[in-house]
Amino acid sequence: MNKIDKRLHFLLGKVKEECKKVKELSDYELKNKTNEFKRRLLAGETTEDILPEAFAVCCEADYRVLGMFPYDVQILGGIALHLCYLCEMNTGEGKTLTATMPLYLNGLTGKSTILVTANEYLAIRDAEEMGQVYKFLGLSVKAGVNRDTNEKLDNETKKDVYNADIVYTTHGALGFDYLINNLVRSKEDRFMRDFYYVIIDEADSVLLDSASMPLVISGSPRVQSNLYGITDFFVTTLVEDVHYTLEDKKVWLTTKGVEYVQRYFRIQNLYGKENYDILRHVVLALRAHFLFDKDIDYVVTDKGEMVLLDKSTGRKLNGMKLRGGSHQAIEEKEHLELSDEQRSVAAITYQNLFNLFPKMSGMSGTIADGKDELLEVYHKQVVVIPPNKPLARKDLPDKYFKTSEEQFDAVIKETVKRHNTGQPVLLIASLISDTEMLSKLLVQENIEHSVLNANNAFWEAEIIKEAGQRNVVTVATSMAGRGTDIHLGPGVKELGGLCVLGVGRMNNTRDERQARGRAGRQGEPGVSIFYTSLEDDVCEILGDDFLEKYIEKDKHISKRRIKKLINKSQKIKSESSVFQRKSSVDYDSVMQRQRTIMYKTRNDLIDGKNLDENVLVQIVGNNIDEFFAKHKNVDDFLMNRYILDNLSYRLKKLSISTADKKEYLKQYANRAFNDKKQLLGKRFSEYCRLCTLSALDEGWVEEVDYLQQLQAAISGRSTAQRNLLFEYQREARISFEDMEKSIKKAMIRNILLGEVSFGKDNEMIILYP
């Protein structure tokens, strides 16, 4: 037994000792323990000091309210979650009940305590069911999402949610709420407390599978570029391996390709700053044509709209758009009407979001497979919690086929055979297209079945619950109904339990273990078999030409060779995903450093931090110095232009006379500054603060948008034999320095040229230049 296991089992013993004591308490005495714990925490005790007693109280409350007393392994899991480990607990081991103990303990602190889960259904279900326990013990609980995802919570409602002792929400809702909370204009509009403790349900799905795609809030549309049509036509004239190369789902311009671009657009240096827009649009068009496939990555609706598909779940991502112009490039490729290209206003990845929590833990049935990556990226150790009962499920060897036709034929035959005995069958596939094909084949066999494509978590959860009943056949994507227990119906144990048939090799072994885990919960019988072929989606990574020579109709290929090729494909795919996630961390860490500085500055301003007037005067002087450094010969026209654009809308001759034009402008600025100060009197500081906040927001929005585009465009520089991340970091640093200068110019312009009026309750209304 290692050091971690010893500590967990030691604390388990302490909890079980306390359980014997609290069992004798009345309901009133049990409830009153919450107030006692709060007093002890305020007096200086830590959550670790009161853990055994608090866990025991929660266990007893679980039993009295829900009729479920946590097993020893669930208490072990709860202890590990409180100590901020990532826990692997088998599917069906009761992770929902396990979370009640650490959530109750951390909820006692009065600090933000949150559980994030996979979808709205689970967040609302768990908040309602487990919420009974917290309310019994005197803590408040809220769900941070609506049943109808189109109904958005307003700020007042969100404030009520995040002020609750315990919050259940989804990772997407939490991420967007964090970004929105940092876009508010006043401290009264803030709705979030500082982050403290979070439990991430289905942690491998969130921290690994969803980690590469950042959460992005888009703002007002940018001026639509006219380069989409030109560059779309241009890339259709390119020749593979002459002008561009494809490798591991990446597309690169060759040296000849770069020369061709420069000839075609009549430019000298494609990578020069002056040609940034051309480079960006060429890269976007290349990616649209060669990296995004219709009906796999996106669909075109009857209304002529391009809608993205989630490849891991197979569901349509209505309302979601690719960033940085990629969406419009695909629309151009499909000859659709171009939607507005939105500016990115705020963005964050899940890695950086959850690293903001001082205490972060998580749980999943398959997280141990990613333990090395999780330790490297999140500095988190994975603890494997043993099952309450030994696993009785039979995981039969995978079956390998040359073509998908043979593969699907074998799956349907196995389904028919088991269905005829009454055994329930759950068919799980990665792609929507595969679930649709399975459904058609089952219809031909006259087998009634349900098809779940992760479109509606609420009704899918109700259907998946019934997947363990006698004679039931269910077809689902790997994510549909995830997090919902499948209970076996009467007589099903005798038939061998639920049979899970996996169709196609999945992107990684974690997804396959998750699929197998739908059967055999809590020591029940079950069986799982995977059917794979060389035409599985994962094998695309080997290349069409490579696979064609094996899939030829009359060519014999051994099962051993097929197995080797499919396993190799999965390994390459999995390693590629790890690389992409690490790359995402590296790129986003650049924005994270900038975001930390900007959000702190912004929060200081919103909280009423006054600006030093001497600093403002110094900024005015620096702006004028920069103006003269940029213009060597400043005549009267340029002087007047600078005054009108930056200092005053009215030109007036100062009584002073100086031959030094720079000094004259500085004195002019000081006079304008003092005039504004005299006009506003005591409210001048408030005015300066609001003007600075406006300049800060304007500059930061441009910076976020630029960095989002830069990341996509910079991939085209590979042919210049440069380190892409180094290039990105260098340009991001330069753009941040430029942003700082532009903010300083804008804040002085806002202060000196802003028009002030006062509304009801004497509220200051500023019209910015």
C-alpha positions in Angstrom: 0.0 0.0 0.0 1.5 3.4 -1.1 1.6 6.6 1.0 -1.5 8.0 -0.6 -3.5 4.8 0.0 -2.4 4.7 3.6 -3.5 8.2 4.2 -6.9 7.6 2.6 -7.5 4.4 4.6 -6.4 6.1 7.8 -9.0 8.8 7.3 -11.6 6.2 6.3 -11.1 4.6 9.7 -11.6 7.9 11.4 -14.8 8.6 9.5 -16.2 5.1 10.3 -15.5 5.8 14.0 -17.4 9.0 13.9 -20.3 7.3 11.9 -21.0 5.2 15.0 -21.4 8.4 17.1 -23.6 10.4 14.8 -25.9 7.5 14.3 -27.3 8.1 17.8 -28.0 11.8 17.1 -31.6 13.1 16.6 -32.4 14.9 13.3 -32.2 18.2 15.2 -28.8 17.4 16.7 -27.5 16.1 13.3 -28.6 19.3 11.6 -27.1 21.5 14.3 -23.7 20.0 13.5 -23.5 22.3 10.5 -23.5 25.4 12.7 -21.0 23.8 15.1 -18.6 23.0 12.2 -18.9 26.6 10.9 -18.0 28.0 14.3 -15.0 25.7 14.6 -13.8 26.8 11.1 -14.1 30.4 12.0 -12.2 29.7 15.3 -9.2 28.5 13.3 -9.7 24.8 12.6 -9.2 23.5 9.1 -11.4 21.4 6.8 -8.9 18.5 7.3 -9.4 18.8 11.1 -13.2 18.4 10.9 -13.2 16.0 7.9 -13.9 12.7 9.9 -16.9 14.3 11.7 -18.2 16.2 8.7 -18.1 13.2 6.4 -19.8 11.1 9.1 -22.6 13.7 9.4 -23.1 13.7 5.6 -23.1 9.9 5.4 -25.8 9.8 8.1 -27.8 12.5 6.3 -27.4 10.6 3.0 -29.0 7.6 4.7 -31.8 9.5 6.5 -32.8 11.6 3.4 -32.0 9.4 0.4 -32.0 6.0 2.0 -28.4 5.4 0.8 -25.5 5.0 3.2 -22.2 5.4 1.3 -20.0 2.3 0.9 -16.5 2.4 2.3 -15.1 2.8 -1.3 -17.4 5.9 -1.8 -16.1 7.4 1.5 -12.6 6.7 0.2 -13.4 8.5 -3.1 -14.9 11.4 -1.2 -11.7 11.8 0.9 -9.6 11.6 -2.2 -11.7 14.3 -3.9 -11.4 16.6 -0.8 -7.6 16.1 -0.9 -7.7 17.3 -4.6 -6.9 14.0 -6.3 -8.4 12.9 -9.6 -10.3 9.7 -8.8 -11.0 6.7 -11.1 -14.2 5.1 -10.0 -15.9 2.4 -12.1 -19.1 3.3 -13.9 -22.1 2.5 -11.6 -20.0 2.9 -8.4 -22.1 5.9 -7.2 -19.9 8.9 -8.0 -22.9 11.2 -7.4 -23.3 10.1 -3.8 -19.5 10.1 -3.3 -19.4 13.9 -4.2 -21.9 14.8 -1.4 -19.3 14.4 1.3 -16.5 16.7 0.0 -19.1 19.2 -1.3 -20.7 19.4 2.2 -17.3 19.8 3.9 -16.1 22.5 1.6 -19.5 24.2 1.5 -19.1 24.8 5.2 -16.3 27.3 4.5 -18.7 29.9 3.0 -16.5 29.9 -0.1 -17.4 29.0 -3.6 -18.0 25.2 -3.9 -18.9 23.9 -7.3 -19.5 20.6 -9.1 -19.3 20.6 -12.9 -20.8 17.8 -14.9 -21.2 16.7 -18.5 -24.6 18.2 -19.4 -27.6 20.2 -18.1 -29.7 17.1 -17.3 -27.1 15.8 -14.9 -26.5 19.2 -13.3 -30.2 19.7 -12.6 -30.9 16.1 -11.6 -28.0 16.0 -9.1 -28.8 19.5 -7.7 -32.4 18.4 -7.1 -31.7 14.9 -5.7 -28.5 15.5 -3.7 -29.7 19.0 -2.8 -32.2 17.4 -0.4 -29.2 16.3 1.7 -27.6 19.7 1.8 -30.9 21.5 2.6 -31.5 19.0 5.4 -28.1 20.0 6.9 -28.8 23.7 6.5 -26.7 24.5 3.4 -28.1 26.1 0.2 -27.8 24.5 -3.3 -28.5 25.8 -6.8 -28.2 24.6 -10.4 -26.4 27.0 -12.7 -28.2 25.9 -15.8 -31.7 25.8 -17.2 -33.6 22.7 -18.5 -34.2 24.8 -21.7 -30.7 25.7 -22.9 -32.1 28.5 -25.0 -33.2 30.3 -21.8 -30.3 32.3 -20.4 -30.0 33.2 -16.8 -29.8 37.0 -16.1 -27.1 38.5 -13.9 -29.3 38.7 -10.8 -30.3 35.0 -11.0 -26.6 34.1 -11.6 -25.7 36.1 -8.5 -28.2 34.1 -6.5 -26.8 30.8 -8.0 -23.1 31.5 -7.3 -23.9 32.8 -3.8 -25.3 29.4 -2.9 -23.1 27.2 -0.6 -23.0 24.5 -3.3 -23.5 24.9 -7.1 -24.1 22.2 -9.7 -23.4 23.3 -13.3 -21.8 22.3 -16.6 -18.2 23.1 -17.5 -19.3 25.1 -20.5 -21.7 27.2 -18.4 -19.0 27.8 -15.8 -16.4 28.9 -18.4 -18.7 31.3 -20.2 -20.0 32.7 -16.9 -16.4 33.4 -15.8 -15.7 35.3 -19.1 -18.9 37.2 -18.8 -18.2 38.1 -15.2 -15.0 39.7 -16.3 -16.8 41.8 -19.0 -19.2 43.6 -16.6 -19.1 47.4 -16.4 -19.6 47.8 -12.7 -19.0 45.9 -9.5 -22.8 45.7 -8.9 -23.1 43.6 -12.1 -20.6 41.0 -10.9 -22.3 37.7 -10.1 -19.4 35.3 -9.2 -17.5 34.9 -6.0 -13.7 34.1 -6.1 -13.1 30.5 -7.1 -12.3 28.1 -4.3 -13.2 24.3 -4.7 -14.4 22.4 -7.7 -15.2 18.8 -8.5 -15.1 17.9 -12.2 -17.4 15.0 -13.0 -16.3 13.0 -16.2 -13.0 14.7 -15.6 -11.2 13.0 -18.4 -13.8 14.2 -20.9 -13.4 17.8 -19.7 -9.7 18.0 -18.9 -8.5 16.0 -21.9 -11.1 15.5 -24.7 -12.6 19.0 -24.6 -9.3 20.8 -23.7 -8.2 21.7 -27.1 -11.2 23.8 -28.0 -11.2 27.2 -26.2 -14.4 28.9 -24.9 -14.8 32.1 -26.9 -17.2 34.9 -26.5 -17.8 36.8 -29.7 -18.8 40.5 -30.0 -19.8 42.9 -32.7 -19.1 41.8 -36.3 -15.9 43.0 -38.0 -15.9 44.6 -41.4 -16.4 41.6 -43.8 -13.2 40.8 -45.8 -13.4 40.5 -49.6 -10.5 38.1 -49.6 -12.5 34.9 -48.9 -13.7 34.5 -52.5 -10.3 35.2 -54.1 -8.3 32.9 -51.8 -10.9 30.1 -52.1 -10.5 30.1 -55.9 -6.7 30.4 -55.5 -6.4 27.2 -53.4 -8.3 25.2 -56.0 -5.4 25.8 -58.4 -2.8 24.3 -55.9 -1.2 20.9 -56.5 -0.7 18.6 -53.5 3.0 17.8 -52.7 4.0 20.7 -55.1 2.4 23.7 -53.5 1.2 22.2 -50.2 1.6 19.1 -48.1 -0.9 17.3 -45.8 0.4 15.6 -42.6 -1.4 14.5 -39.4 -4.5 16.7 -40.1 -2.3 19.7 -40.8 -1.7 21.5 -44.1 1.5 23.3 -45.0 2.5 25.5 -47.9 5.7 24.3 -49.5 8.5 26.7 -50.6 7.1 26.5 -54.2 3.7 27.2 -52.7 4.9 30.4 -51.0 6.5 31.6 -54.2 3.3 30.9 -56.1 1.2 32.9 -53.6 3.6 35.8 -53.9 3.4 35.7 -57.7 -0.4 35.3 -57.7 -1.0 38.2 -55.3 2.0 40.3 -56.6 3.6 40.7 -53.2 7.2 40.5 -52.1 7.2 38.7 -48.7 4.2 36.6 -47.7 5.3 36.6 -44.1 5.7 40.3 -43.9 3.4 42.2 -41.5 2.0 44.2 -44.5 0.7 40.9 -46.0 -0.8 39.4 -42.9 -4.4 39.5 -44.2 -3.4 37.6 -47.4 -1.5 35.0 -45.4 -4.4 34.5 -43.0 -7.0 34.0 -45.7 -4.8 31.6 -47.8 -4.3 29.5 -44.6 -8.0 29.6 -43.8 -8.9 28.5 -47.4 -6.3 25.7 -47.3 -7.7 24.4 -44.0 -11.3 24.7 -45.2 -10.6 22.6 -48.3 -8.2 20.0 -47.0 -8.9 19.6 -43.2 -12.7 20.0 -43.0 -15.0 17.4 -44.5 -18.7 17.8 -45.2 -21.0 15.4 -43.2 -18.1 14.6 -40.9 -17.0 17.9 -39.5 -20.1 19.9 -40.6 -23.4 19.6 -42.4 -25.2 22.1 -44.8 -28.8 22.4 -43.8 -31.8 22.8 -46.1 -31.8 26.5 -45.2 -28.3 26.8 -46.7 -26.5 27.2 -43.3 -23.3 25.5 -42.3 -23.6 23.7 -38.9 -20.7 22.1 -37.1 -20.7 18.5 -35.9 -19.1 17.4 -32.6 -17.1 14.4 -33.7 -16.8 12.9 -30.2 -20.6 13.0 -29.7 -22.0 13.2 -33.2 -24.4 16.0 -32.3 -25.0 19.2 -34.2 -23.4 22.2 -32.5 -26.2 24.7 -33.3 -25.1 28.3 -32.8 -21.4 27.5 -32.5 -18.9 28.9 -34.9 -15.3 28.3 -35.8 -13.2 31.3 -34.9 -10.8 33.5 -36.7 -12.5 33.4 -40.1 -12.5 29.5 -40.4 -16.3 29.4 -40.4 -16.5 31.9 -43.3 -13.8 30.1 -45.3 -15.8 26.8 -45.2 -19.0 28.7 -46.1 -17.1 30.2 -49.1 -15.9 26.7 -50.1 -19.6 25.4 -50.0 -20.7 28.5 -52.0 -23.0 29.6 -49.1 -23.9 33.1 -48.0 -21.2 34.3 -45.7 -22.2 34.8 -42.1 -20.8 37.8 -40.1 -17.3 37.3 -38.9 -17.4 38.0 -35.2 -14.6 39.6 -33.2 -13.4 37.4 -30.3 -14.1 39.5 -27.1 -12.9 37.0 -24.5 -11.5 33.5 -24.5 -10.1 30.8 -22.2 -9.3 27.1 -22.4 -10.5 24.5 -19.8 -6.9 24.0 -18.7 -6.6 27.6 -17.6 -10.1 27.9 -16.3 -9.7 25.0 -13.8 -6.2 26.0 -12.9 -7.8 29.1 -11.4 -9.3 27.1 -8.6 -7.0 26.8 -5.5 -8.6 23.4 -4.9 -9.5 21.3 -7.9 -10.4 17.6 -8.0 -12.3 15.3 -10.4 -13.7 11.8 -11.0 -14.3 9.5 -13.9 -14.6 5.8 -14.7 -11.6 5.9 -17.1 -9.2 8.7 -16.0 -6.2 6.5 -15.0 -5.3 6.0 -18.7 -4.5 9.7 -18.9 -2.6 10.0 -15.6 0.8 11.0 -17.1 -0.7 13.9 -19.1 -2.9 15.0 -16.2 0.2 15.2 -13.9 2.1 17.2 -16.5 -0.6 19.7 -17.5 -2.6 20.0 -14.3 0.0 18.7 -11.7 -2.7 16.3 -10.4 -2.2 12.8 -9.3 -4.8 10.1 -10.2 -6.0 7.7 -7.5 -7.8 4.4 -8.5 -10.6 3.6 -6.1 -11.4 -0.1 -5.9 -14.9 -1.2 -6.8 -17.4 -2.1 -4.1 -17.9 -5.5 -5.6 -15.6 -7.5 -8.0 -16.1 -6.8 -11.7 -18.2 -9.6 -13.2 -18.5 -8.3 -16.7 -16.9 -10.3 -19.5 -14.8 -8.2 -21.9 -14.5 -10.5 -24.9 -11.6 -10.1 -27.4 -12.1 -7.5 -30.2 -13.2 -8.8 -33.6 -11.3 -7.5 -36.6 -12.6 -7.1 -40.2 -11.2 -5.8 -43.5 -14.2 -3.8 -44.5 -17.1 -2.0 -42.8 -19.6 -4.1 -44.7 -18.2 -7.3 -43.0 -18.0 -5.4 -39.7 -21.6 -4.2 -39.7 -22.9 -7.6 -40.9 -21.2 -9.3 -37.9 -22.6 -6.8 -35.4 -26.1 -7.2 -36.6 -25.9 -11.0 -36.6 -24.6 -10.9 -32.9 -27.4 -8.4 -32.0 -30.1 -10.7 -33.6 -28.7 -13.8 -31.8 -28.7 -12.1 -28.4 -32.0 -10.3 -28.9 -33.7 -13.7 -29.7 -32.7 -14.9 -26.2 -34.2 -11.7 -24.6 -30.8 -10.3 -23.6 -30.8 -6.5 -23.8 -28.2 -5.1 -26.3 -26.6 -1.6 -26.4 -24.8 -0.8 -29.6 -22.3 2.1 -29.3 -20.7 3.9 -32.2 -18.5 7.0 -32.5 -20.2 8.6 -35.5 -23.8 9.6 -36.1 -23.6 8.1 -39.6 -22.7 4.7 -38.0 -25.7 4.9 -35.7 -28.0 5.7 -38.6 -26.6 2.7 -40.6 -27.0 0.4 -37.7 -30.6 1.6 -37.3 -31.4 0.9 -41.0 -29.9 -2.7 -40.7 -32.0 -3.3 -37.5 -35.1 -2.2 -39.3 -34.4 -4.7 -42.1 -34.3 -7.4 -39.3 -37.6 -6.1 -37.9 -36.0 -5.4 -34.5 -37.5 -2.5 -32.5 -34.9 -0.1 -31.1 -34.1 3.4 -30.0 -31.5 5.6 -31.5 -29.7 8.2 -29.3 -27.4 10.7 -30.9 -26.6 13.0 -27.9 -29.2 15.6 -29.2 -31.3 15.9 -26.0 -29.7 14.9 -22.7 -33.0 14.9 -20.8 -35.1 12.4 -22.8 -32.0 10.3 -23.8 -31.3 9.8 -20.1 -34.8 8.4 -19.6 -34.4 6.1 -22.6 -30.9 4.9 -21.6 -32.2 4.0 -18.1 -34.3 1.3 -19.8 -31.5 -0.1 -21.9 -31.1 -3.0 -19.4 -34.6 -4.3 -19.7 -35.4 -7.6 -21.3 -35.6 -7.6 -25.2 -34.6 -3.9 -25.4 -32.1 -2.8 -28.2 -30.6 0.6 -28.0 -28.2 2.3 -30.5 -26.2 5.3 -29.2 -23.2 7.5 -29.8 -20.5 7.2 -27.1 -21.7 10.3 -25.3 -25.5 9.8 -25.4 -26.9 9.3 -21.9 -23.5 9.4 -20.3 -23.6 9.6 -16.5 -27.0 7.7 -16.3 -27.1 4.3 -14.6 -28.5 1.4 -16.5 -30.4 -0.9 -14.2 -31.0 -4.5 -15.2 -34.7 -5.6 -15.5 -36.2 -8.8 -14.1 -34.6 -12.0 -15.4 -31.8 -10.2 -17.3 -29.0 -11.3 -14.9 -29.8 -14.9 -15.8 -29.4 -14.0 -19.5 -25.9 -12.7 -18.9 -26.7 -9.0 -18.1 -26.5 -6.1 -20.6 -24.5 -6.8 -23.8 -22.5 -3.8 -25.1 -21.4 -4.1 -28.7 -18.9 -1.4 -29.7 -18.9 -0.5 -33.4 -15.5 0.8 -34.6 -12.2 1.5 -32.9 -12.5 4.7 -30.9 -10.0 7.6 -30.7 -8.5 6.3 -27.4 -8.8 3.4 -25.0 -10.6 5.7 -22.4 -13.6 6.0 -24.7 -13.7 2.3 -25.2 -13.5 1.6 -21.4 -16.3 4.1 -20.9 -18.5 2.2 -23.5 -17.7 -1.2 -21.9 -18.5 0.4 -18.5 -22.2 0.7 -19.4 -22.5 -2.9 -18.5 -21.5 -4.8 -15.3 -22.2 -2.1 -12.8 -21.8 -3.0 -9.0 -20.7 -6.5 -9.7 -23.6 -7.3 -12.0 -23.1 -9.7 -15.0 -22.5 -8.2 -18.5 -20.6 -8.6 -21.6 -18.8 -6.3 -24.1 -17.4 -6.9 -27.6 -15.8 -4.4 -30.0 -16.1 -4.8 -33.8 -13.5 -3.0 -35.8 -12.4 -2.7 -39.4 -9.8 -0.9 -41.6 -12.6 1.5 -42.7 -13.1 2.8 -39.1 -12.8 6.6 -38.8 -9.7 6.3 -36.7 -7.8 4.5 -39.5 -8.0 7.6 -41.8 -4.8 8.8 -40.2 -2.9 6.1 -42.1 -3.9 7.7 -45.4 -6.3 6.6 -48.2 -3.5 5.4 -50.5 -2.0 3.2 -47.7 -5.3 1.6 -46.8 -6.6 1.0 -50.3 -3.9 -1.6 -51.0 -5.2 -3.6 -48.0 -8.9 -3.2 -48.7 -8.8 -4.4 -52.3 -11.7 -6.8 -52.8 -9.7 -10.0 -53.7 -6.6 -9.3 -51.6 -6.2 -11.5 -48.5 -5.0 -9.9 -45.3 -4.6 -11.8 -42.0 -6.6 -10.9 -38.9 -3.3 -10.3 -37.2 -2.2 -7.7 -39.7 -5.6 -6.0 -39.5 -5.3 -5.9 -35.7 -1.8 -4.4 -36.0 -2.9 -1.7 -38.4 -6.0 -0.7 -36.4 -4.1 -0.6 -33.1 -1.4 1.5 -34.7 -4.0 4.0 -36.0 -5.5 4.4 -32.5 -2.0 4.9 -31.0 -1.1 7.6 -33.6 -4.5 9.3 -33.1 -4.1 9.2 -29.4 -0.6 10.6 -29.5 -1.7 13.3 -32.0 -4.5 14.4 -29.6 -2.0 14.6 -26.7 0.3 16.8 -28.8 -2.6 19.0 -29.8 -3.6 19.5 -26.2 -0.1 20.3 -25.1 0.2 22.8 -28.0 -3.1 24.3 -26.9 -1.7 24.7 -23.4 1.4 26.4 -24.7 -0.4 28.8 -26.9 -3.1 29.7 -24.3 -0.5 30.3 -21.6 0.6 33.3 -23.6 -2.9 34.8 -23.5 -3.3 33.6 -19.9 -0.4 35.8 -18.8 -1.9 38.8 -20.6 -5.4 38.0 -19.3 -4.2 37.9 -15.7 -2.7 41.3 -16.0 -5.7 42.8 -17.8 -8.4 41.3 -15.5 -6.6 42.4 -12.4 -6.2 46.0 -13.8 -9.9 45.9 -14.8 -11.1 44.6 -11.4 -9.1 47.3 -9.6 -10.8 50.0 -11.7 -14.3 48.5 -11.2 -13.6 48.3 -7.4 -13.0 52.1 -7.4 -9.2 52.3 -7.4 -8.4 55.9 -8.2 -5.7 56.9 -10.8 -2.8 59.0 -9.8 -3.2 62.4 -11.5 0.6 62.7 -11.8 0.7 59.4 -13.7 -2.0 60.7 -16.1 0.0 63.9 -16.7 3.1 61.7 -17.4 1.1 59.6 -19.9 0.0 62.8 -21.7 3.7 63.8 -22.0 4.8 60.4 -23.2 2.1 60.4 -25.8 3.3 63.8 -27.1 6.9 62.6 -27.1 5.9 59.6 -29.2 4.1 61.8 -31.6 7.2 63.9 -32.2 9.4 60.8 -32.5 7.1 59.6 -35.2 6.9 62.9 -37.1 10.3 64.5 -37.7 8.9 67.8 -39.2 5.8 68.9 -37.3 4.2 71.9 -39.0 1.1 73.9 -37.9 -1.3 71.6 -39.7 0.0 68.5 -37.9 0.0 70.4 -34.6 -3.7 71.4 -35.0 -4.6 67.9 -36.2 -3.0 66.4 -33.0 -4.9 68.9 -30.8 -8.3 68.2 -32.4 -7.8 64.4 -32.4 -6.4 64.1 -28.8 -6.7 67.2 -26.7 -9.6 69.5 -27.5 -12.4 69.9 -30.1 -11.8 73.7 -30.0 -8.6 75.2 -31.3 -7.4 78.2 -29.2 -4.2 80.0 -29.0 -2.5 79.9 -25.6 -1.2 83.2 -24.2 2.2 81.6 -23.8 4.6 81.7 -26.6 7.4 79.1 -27.1 9.6 78.1 -30.0 9.6 74.5 -28.7 6.5 73.0 -30.3 6.7 69.9 -28.1 6.6 72.0 -25.0 3.8 74.1 -26.4 1.7 70.9 -26.9 2.4 69.7 -23.4 1.3 73.0 -21.9 -1.8 72.9 -24.1 -2.6 69.4 -22.8 -2.1 70.5 -19.2 -4.5 73.4 -19.7 -7.1 71.0 -21.2 -6.6 68.6 -18.3 -7.1 71.3 -15.7 -10.2 72.6 -17.5 -11.8 69.2 -17.4 -10.8 68.8 -13.7 -12.4 72.1 -12.8 -15.6 71.2 -14.7 -16.1 68.0 -12.9 -14.8 68.9 -9.4 -15.1 66.0 -6.9 -16.2 63.6 -9.6 -13.1 64.0 -11.7 -11.5 60.8 -10.3 -14.6 58.8 -11.1 -14.7 60.2 -14.6 -11.0 59.3 -15.2 -11.6 55.8 -13.9 -14.6 55.2 -16.3 -12.6 56.7 -19.2 -9.7 54.4 -18.5 -12.0 51.4 -18.2 -13.5 52.1 -21.6 -10.0 52.4 -23.2 -8.9 49.2 -21.5 -11.8 47.2 -22.8 -11.4 48.5 -26.3 -7.7 47.6 -26.4 -8.2 44.2 -24.8 -11.0 43.2 -27.2 -8.7 44.0 -30.2 -5.8 42.1 -28.5 -8.0 38.9 -27.9 -9.3 39.0 -31.4 -5.8 39.5 -32.9 -4.3 36.6 -30.9 -7.2 34.3 -31.9 -6.5 35.1 -35.6 -2.7 35.0 -35.2 -2.8 31.4 -33.9 -4.5 30.2 -37.0 -2.5 32.4 -39.5 0.9 31.6 -38.0 0.6 27.9 -38.9 1.4 29.0 -42.5 4.9 30.0 -41.5 6.3 26.5 -41.2 8.0 26.7 -44.5 10.2 29.5 -43.2 11.8 26.9 -40.9 10.8 28.7 -37.7 9.6 27.6 -34.3 5.8 28.4 -34.6 5.3 28.7 -30.8 8.3 31.0 -30.5 7.0 33.1 -33.4 3.6 33.3 -31.7 5.1 34.3 -28.4 7.2 37.0 -30.0 4.4 38.5 -32.0 2.0 38.3 -29.0 4.6 40.2 -26.8 4.9 42.9 -29.5 1.1 43.2 -29.9 0.7 43.5 -26.1 3.2 46.3 -26.0 1.4 48.0 -28.9 -1.9 47.5 -27.0 -0.5 49.2 -23.9 0.5 52.2 -26.0 -2.9 52.4 -27.7 -4.7 52.1 -24.4 -2.7 55.0 -23.0 -3.6 57.1 -26.0 -7.2 56.2 -25.9 -7.6 56.8 -22.1 -6.2 60.4 -22.5 -8.3 61.0 -25.6 -11.4 59.7 -23.6 -10.6 62.0 -20.6 -9.9 65.2 -22.6 -12.5 64.7 -25.4 -15.3 62.9 -23.5 -18.6 64.6 -23.2 -20.3 64.3 -19.8 -23.9 64.4 -18.8 -25.8 63.2 -15.7 -28.8 60.9 -15.7 -31.2 59.9 -13.0 -29.7 59.4 -9.5 -26.9 61.7 -10.7 -25.4 58.8 -12.8 -22.5 59.8 -14.9 -23.1 59.3 -18.7 -20.0 59.7 -20.9 -20.0 60.0 -24.7 -16.6 58.9 -25.8 -14.8 60.3 -28.9 
